[in-house]
């Protein structure tokens, strides 16, 4: 399904390259968010079974954690972000998604899962900033 929308975008000859690039990144961001949502859903089920009483807050807490780590204002819409910001958001959501999945697979205590995801995000951002520094 996702590939069909990408191919449809690529078939549009009249589009400016920048517009096409932006639309492709939006498709990627939706895919990354869907992966994060799937990981969060599995984590929430795991947390509920483990006795969590605050599981309803995990979606918003996760989004807030990612946006804060990236330095975005809460409630910032992707449509108002620059290309580089959306790219960074996609990578951050993938890191958190994978970290939550790993934590659940390792059967970590549910309170530690979120901390583990936060730590993995910080490590990713640190490595990314080091890479940018070395590049310049």
C-alpha positions in Angstrom: 0.0 0.0 0.0 2.7 2.5 1.0 4.7 1.8 -2.1 1.8 2.5 -4.4 1.6 6.1 -2.9 5.3 6.5 -3.4 5.1 5.4 -7.0 2.1 7.7 -7.6 4.1 10.6 -6.3 7.0 9.7 -8.6 4.8 9.5 -11.6 3.8 13.2 -11.2 6.1 14.9 -13.7 4.8 18.4 -13.1 5.9 18.5 -9.5 9.0 20.5 -8.4 11.8 18.3 -7.0 11.5 20.0 -3.6 7.7 19.4 -3.4 8.2 15.7 -4.4 10.9 15.3 -1.8 8.7 16.8 0.9 5.8 14.6 0.0 8.1 11.5 0.1 9.3 12.4 3.5 5.7 12.8 4.7 5.0 9.3 3.6 8.1 8.1 5.4 7.0 10.0 8.6 3.6 8.3 8.5 5.3 4.9 8.3 7.7 5.7 11.2 4.8 6.9 13.3 2.8 3.8 12.5 5.7 1.6 13.6 6.0 3.7 16.8 2.3 3.3 17.5 2.5 -0.5 17.0 5.4 -0.7 19.4 3.6 1.5 21.9 0.5 -0.6 21.7 2.5 -3.8 22.4 4.3 -2.0 25.3 0.9 -0.7 26.7 -0.5 -4.2 26.7 2.7 -5.5 28.4 2.5 -2.7 31.0 -1.2 -3.3 31.7 -0.5 -7.0 32.2 2.4 -6.0 34.5 0.2 -3.8 36.7 0.6 -0.3 35.2 -2.2 2.0 36.2 -1.1 4.9 34.0 -0.9 3.1 30.7 -3.3 5.6 29.1 -0.6 8.3 29.2 2.1 6.4 27.3 1.2 7.7 23.8 1.4 11.4 24.8 4.4 10.8 27.1 6.3 9.2 24.3 5.5 11.9 21.8 6.5 14.6 24.4 9.7 12.7 25.2 10.7 12.7 21.5 9.7 16.3 20.8 11.5 17.5 23.9 14.7 15.6 23.1 14.7 17.1 19.6 14.0 20.6 20.9 10.6 20.9 19.3 7.8 22.8 20.9 5.0 20.5 22.1 2.2 20.4 19.5 4.4 21.3 16.6 2.8 20.0 13.4 5.0 18.1 10.8 3.6 20.4 8.1 5.3 23.4 9.9 8.7 21.6 10.2 11.6 21.9 7.9 12.7 18.9 5.9 15.7 18.2 8.2 13.5 18.3 11.2 11.0 15.8 9.8 13.9 13.5 8.9 15.3 13.8 12.4 11.8 13.1 13.8 11.5 9.9 11.7 14.8 8.6 12.9 14.0 9.4 16.5 10.6 7.7 16.3 12.3 4.6 14.8 14.9 4.5 17.6 12.2 4.7 20.3 10.0 2.2 18.5 12.9 -0.3 18.4 13.9 0.4 22.0 10.4 -0.3 23.3 10.1 -3.5 21.3 13.6 -4.6 22.5 12.7 -3.8 26.1 9.4 -5.8 25.9 11.2 -8.7 24.2 13.7 -8.7 27.1 10.9 -8.7 29.5 12.2 -5.6 31.4 10.0 -4.2 34.1 7.5 -1.9 32.4 8.8 1.2 34.3 12.3 0.4 33.0 11.1 0.1 29.4 10.4 3.7 29.0 13.6 4.7 30.7 15.5 2.4 28.3 13.8 4.0 25.3 14.7 7.5 26.6 18.3 6.4 27.1 18.5 4.9 23.6 17.1 8.2 22.1 19.7 10.2 24.0 22.5 7.9 22.7 21.2 8.2 19.1 21.1 12.0 19.4 24.6 12.2 20.9 26.0 10.1 18.0 24.1 12.1 15.5 25.5 15.4 16.8 29.1 13.9 16.9 28.6 12.8 13.3 27.5 16.3 12.3 30.5 17.8 14.2 32.9 15.5 12.4 31.4 16.2 9.1 32.0 20.0 9.4 
